[in-house]
Amino acid sequence: MTAHSAYSRAGDLFAQMRGEQVSHDVEDDGMLCGWRGLSRAPLPVGEYVIDSAMAIRGLDFQPASVGAARTFTETVLREWGVGENWENARLLVSELVTNACTHARPRRSGTLSEWSIQVGLVHRGSHVSLLVFDPSYREPALRAPDRFVEGGCGLRLIEFFSSDWGWDILDGQGKVVWADITMSGRS
């Protein structure tokens, strides 16, 4: 499986949502010009929205955000009543958020909502898309395995445990890295 831009698949869920449900937001100060995510603007750290097919939460760039993302993911999946594949979903979101915390931390100051990680879940039938939005434009890159180096296996785990994954640069701010997972049955 090869990672690719989210736009490269015809009918891709994220591309459809961008075109149908999410509009550009332009504030007077231009800070959010072109933001394209699951919410109208990036959510402040700690805030979240959950509905029947979409959930999103704002996280900061701290190690504790990884655990918060796992808990949020499991809570949402239980609320939606989807499948028994929670552990794989928790692993995937852990790796996605860890990568954002490690590689996408902003180097300049900004408001919490401007520079936060957005973790999102989109539910469609037995499929769930896990999406992590961050302010970096840096492309995710698979590294060669090195048994003497700690870390560097996150994208390989994402590739192994997801049915598909990829990334895309957002029009206005940063990128989204996503992983699709099939949930086995209903709980």
Summary of the structure (lengths in Angstrom):
residues: 187
radius of gyration: 15.5
end to end distance: 28.9
largest distance: 50.0
contacts: 567
relative contact order: 0.22
helix: 29%
strand: 25%
